[in-house]
Amino acid sequence: MKILINDGISKSGELLLQESGFEVLNVKVAQNQLENYINDNHIDALLVRSATQVREELIDACPSLKLIGRGGVGMENIDVEYAIDQGLHVVNTPEASAESVAELVFAHLLGMVRNLHQSNREMPLEGDSNFKTLKKLYLGTELRGKTLGIVGMGRVGIAVAKIAIGLGMQVIMTDDSTDEVTVDLEFFDGQKLHFTLASTDINELYQQSDFVTYHIPTQKEYVVTETEFNKMKDGVGIINASRGGIIDEVALINAIDSEKVRFAGLDVFENEPNPEVQLLMNPSLSLSPHIGASTIEAQERIGMELAKKVIELLKDQF
């Protein structure tokens, strides 16, 4: 059986597939050439990340396909329900990147409360001539003792809660699909602690949280608009490392201008890969180019998790 890896995979994942008897083609095929390539090479499984689009037309045009695999969490680039209706397996890797995304949340959060996102811009320009003035400007705050509100308590939300608890933060969460979750902390010496978090009404979460971080799937409409910002504490910090389009970016800029929001950390954007210039130039934003899962460790886990799922689903079809 032939597998096309079109957007890349870890070497260990590729080797695992080869060792299991699959013929692996690890090449980048342009979107407009993908149909012909799959049919000419009789591809059985197509593995992608976020770049390749797997829509109804491609699925219909490629009858050899038995499986579509997404290395990562989001499936917006795949017509999942249609593929399943046509008898294809569709898999992703929701577990592999949770810790990586959670650490990025705190990279943004720690950077913002200590004004690193601003000082990293100013120090190259004025660090040698205006050092003392900059030092006075960047009075920060501590995370310990502050309240973090987590919207969406899946794997990433739980991973975020673990770090927050370890930093001494108060954690509250809201999730439409569960009333409570258990957060298990495992330490280097083998000790374990367990924390039970009950789901809070989202309006109450907004009122209580010093910082709010979002970990929910793609939505058809904004989850955070001017209405939601008005419910939050003055000077709140916002993090979005889940999906672009969750936050109304115009409302976010307005909330920053009015000082309702003190700062925000964004890893995802409405108009990826072309974020609005108003975001890119705003000094109150800490920005990264959708790199939540971009760690060596996460990519290794993604590749292995995806390979294992492919093997499990297709091993009996040789």
C-alpha positions in Angstrom: 0.0 0.0 0.0 1.2 3.5 -0.8 1.2 6.5 1.5 1.7 10.1 0.3 3.1 12.4 3.0 2.3 15.7 1.4 3.1 18.2 4.2 5.9 16.4 6.0 6.1 14.1 9.0 8.8 13.3 11.6 11.5 10.8 10.4 10.5 8.4 13.1 6.9 8.3 11.9 8.0 7.8 8.3 10.3 4.9 9.4 7.6 3.3 11.4 5.3 3.2 8.4 8.1 1.8 6.2 8.9 -0.9 8.7 5.3 -1.9 8.8 5.3 -2.6 5.1 4.0 0.6 3.6 5.5 2.3 0.6 6.0 5.9 1.6 6.2 8.8 -0.8 7.4 11.8 1.2 7.1 14.6 -1.4 5.4 17.9 -1.6 2.8 17.9 -4.4 1.2 21.2 -5.4 -2.5 21.4 -4.7 -3.4 21.7 -8.4 -1.4 18.6 -9.2 -2.5 16.5 -6.3 -5.4 14.7 -8.0 -3.2 13.5 -10.9 -0.4 12.4 -8.6 -2.7 10.4 -6.3 -4.3 8.6 -9.3 -1.1 8.0 -11.3 0.6 6.5 -8.2 -2.5 4.7 -6.8 -2.1 6.3 -3.4 -4.0 4.6 -0.6 -3.5 7.1 2.2 -2.9 10.9 2.1 -1.2 12.5 5.1 -1.3 16.2 5.4 -0.9 19.1 7.9 -2.7 22.4 7.4 -1.4 23.4 4.0 -3.1 20.8 1.8 -6.8 21.1 1.2 -8.7 17.8 1.0 -12.1 18.8 -0.3 -15.1 16.8 -1.8 -13.8 17.3 -5.3 -10.5 15.7 -4.5 -12.1 12.8 -2.6 -14.4 12.1 -5.5 -11.6 12.2 -8.0 -9.3 9.8 -6.2 -11.1 6.5 -5.7 -7.9 4.7 -4.5 -7.9 6.7 -1.3 -8.8 4.8 1.8 -7.5 7.1 4.5 -6.8 10.8 5.1 -4.6 11.7 8.1 -4.0 15.1 9.6 -0.8 15.7 11.5 -2.2 18.0 14.2 -5.6 18.9 15.7 -7.6 21.1 13.5 -9.4 19.5 10.5 -10.7 22.7 8.8 -8.8 21.8 5.6 -10.5 18.4 5.2 -14.1 17.7 4.4 -14.3 15.2 7.2 -17.9 14.2 7.2 -18.0 13.8 3.4 -14.9 11.6 3.5 -16.4 9.4 6.2 -19.6 9.1 4.2 -17.6 7.9 1.2 -16.1 5.1 3.4 -12.7 6.7 4.1 -10.9 6.7 7.4 -10.1 10.2 8.7 -7.7 10.6 11.6 -5.8 13.4 13.4 -3.4 13.6 16.3 -5.2 15.6 19.1 -3.0 14.3 22.0 0.5 15.0 20.5 0.8 18.8 20.8 -1.1 19.6 24.0 1.9 20.3 26.1 3.6 22.2 23.3 0.6 24.6 22.9 0.3 25.0 26.7 3.9 26.1 27.0 3.4 28.6 24.2 0.4 30.0 26.1 2.7 30.7 29.1 5.5 32.0 26.9 3.1 34.7 25.8 1.6 35.2 29.2 4.9 35.4 31.1 6.3 37.7 28.4 3.4 40.0 28.6 3.1 40.4 32.3 6.9 41.3 32.3 6.5 43.5 29.2 9.0 41.4 27.2 7.0 41.8 24.1 7.5 45.5 24.3 11.1 45.6 25.7 12.3 43.3 22.9 11.1 45.9 20.5 12.6 48.9 22.3 15.9 47.6 23.6 17.5 47.3 20.1 16.5 50.9 19.4 17.1 52.6 22.7 18.8 50.2 25.1 22.2 51.9 24.8 20.8 55.5 25.0 17.7 55.2 27.2 18.4 52.2 29.5 17.2 53.7 32.8 14.0 55.2 31.3 13.1 51.8 29.8 13.7 50.1 33.1 11.2 52.4 34.8 8.6 51.9 32.1 8.6 48.1 32.3 7.2 47.5 35.8 5.5 44.1 35.5 3.2 41.9 37.6 3.5 38.3 38.8 1.3 35.4 37.8 1.3 33.8 41.2 -2.0 34.5 43.0 -3.8 35.7 39.8 -6.8 34.0 38.3 -6.6 32.3 34.9 -9.9 31.5 33.1 -9.7 28.7 30.6 -12.4 28.5 27.9 -12.4 24.9 26.6 -11.1 22.2 28.8 -9.9 19.5 26.4 -6.3 18.2 26.3 -4.7 21.6 25.8 -6.9 23.3 28.4 -5.9 20.6 30.9 -2.2 21.0 30.0 -2.6 24.8 30.5 -4.2 24.2 33.9 -1.3 22.1 35.0 1.2 24.8 34.4 -1.0 27.5 35.9 -1.5 25.4 39.1 2.3 24.8 39.3 2.8 28.6 39.1 0.5 29.2 42.0 -2.4 30.6 40.0 -6.1 30.2 40.7 -7.7 28.3 37.8 -11.3 28.5 36.7 -12.7 26.9 33.6 -15.8 26.6 31.4 -16.6 23.9 29.0 -19.9 23.1 27.3 -19.2 19.4 27.1 -18.3 18.6 30.7 -19.3 19.6 34.2 -15.9 18.9 35.7 -12.4 17.7 34.9 -9.6 16.2 37.0 -6.2 17.7 36.5 -3.4 15.3 37.4 0.0 16.7 38.2 3.0 14.4 38.2 6.3 15.5 39.6 9.9 14.6 38.9 10.2 12.5 42.1 7.1 10.4 41.4 4.7 12.3 43.6 1.2 13.0 42.2 -1.5 15.6 43.0 -5.1 15.6 41.7 -7.3 18.7 41.3 -10.9 18.7 40.4 -12.2 21.8 38.5 -15.9 22.4 38.0 -17.2 24.2 34.9 -18.1 27.8 35.6 -20.6 29.9 33.8 -18.7 31.8 31.2 -20.0 35.2 32.3 -18.8 34.5 35.8 -15.4 33.4 34.4 -15.1 36.7 32.6 -15.9 38.6 35.7 -13.3 36.8 37.9 -10.4 36.2 35.5 -7.2 38.3 35.4 -6.3 36.4 32.2 -8.5 34.4 29.8 -7.1 31.8 27.4 -9.1 30.1 24.7 -8.8 26.4 23.7 -11.9 25.6 21.5 -12.4 24.4 17.9 -13.1 26.6 14.9 -16.5 28.4 15.3 -18.9 29.7 12.7 -19.2 33.0 14.5 -17.0 35.0 16.9 -16.9 33.8 20.4 -15.4 37.0 21.7 -16.9 40.4 20.6 -17.3 43.8 22.2 -20.1 42.3 24.3 -17.7 39.7 25.9 -14.9 42.2 26.4 -17.3 44.4 28.3 -18.0 41.6 30.7 -14.3 41.1 31.6 -12.2 42.8 34.2 -10.6 46.1 33.3 -7.0 45.4 32.3 -7.6 41.7 31.4 -5.0 39.8 29.4 -6.2 37.6 26.5 -4.5 34.5 24.9 -5.6 32.8 21.8 -3.5 29.8 20.7 -6.4 27.7 19.3 -8.0 29.0 16.1 -8.3 32.2 14.3 -11.7 33.7 14.0 -12.6 33.0 17.6 -11.9 36.6 18.6 -13.2 39.6 16.7 -9.9 41.3 16.0 -11.4 44.7 15.4 -13.2 44.5 18.8 -9.9 43.4 20.4 -8.0 46.4 19.1 -10.8 48.7 20.3 -10.7 47.0 23.7 -6.9 47.6 23.9 -7.3 51.2 22.8 -9.9 51.7 25.6 -7.6 49.9 28.1 -10.3 47.3 28.8 -7.7 44.8 27.6 -4.2 45.4 28.8 -2.5 43.0 26.3 -3.2 39.9 24.2 -1.1 37.1 23.0 -2.0 35.7 19.6 -0.7 32.6 17.8 -3.6 32.4 15.4 -5.4 34.9 13.2 -8.5 35.4 11.2 -6.6 36.0 8.0 -3.7 33.5 8.1 -1.2 33.6 6.6 -1.7 37.4 6.2 -2.6 38.9 9.6 -3.9 42.4 9.6 -1.3 45.1 9.8 -3.2 46.7 12.8 -2.3 43.6 14.8 1.2 43.3 13.6 2.0 46.9 14.6 0.2 47.0 17.9 2.7 47.2 20.8 0.2 45.7 23.2 0.2 42.4 21.3 2.5 39.5 21.7 2.5 37.7 18.4 3.7 34.3 17.0 3.0 32.7 13.5 0.8 29.7 14.5 3.7 27.8 16.2 1.7 26.1 19.0 2.8 22.6 17.9 6.1 23.7 16.5 8.5 22.0 18.9 10.9 19.1 18.1 9.1 17.0 20.7 5.6 17.7 19.5 6.5 17.0 15.9 8.0 13.7 17.0 4.9 12.8 18.9 2.6 13.9 16.0 4.5 11.7 13.5 4.5 8.7 15.7 0.8 9.1 16.7 -0.3 9.5 13.1 1.8 6.5 11.9 0.4 4.2 14.6 -3.2 5.2 13.6 -2.5 4.6 10.0 -1.0 1.2 10.7 -3.9 0.2 13.0 -6.5 1.1 10.4 -4.9 -0.2 7.3 -2.8 -3.2 8.5 -5.5 -5.7 7.5 -5.9 -4.4 4.0 -2.5 -5.5 2.5 
